[in-house]
Amino acid sequence: MPPLAVVTREKTMYAYELHRINSAELIREADEQRTVRQAVLARRSARRSARRAGPDDTEGRVTKDSGRFVHAA
């Protein structure tokens, strides 16, 4: 059986390597979530700007069909 110091050092190194692997995985996941969030925001922004009728229309689209709704009695 190996001396106690060797076993302790191996366990410490093993725990350290597990910590580094876990840390790297968490960093990768955070980066992936950040990328997805940026893509969603970019898509949302593109949809909003595409809905506008033209470059002069800063307030958004307004329908000209005034007979669409009836007045309440």
Secondary structure as GFF3:
##gff-version 3
##sequence-region A 1 73
A	DSSP	alpha_helix	4	51	.	.	.	ID=ss1
A	DSSP	three_ten_helix	66	68	.	.	.	ID=ss2
###
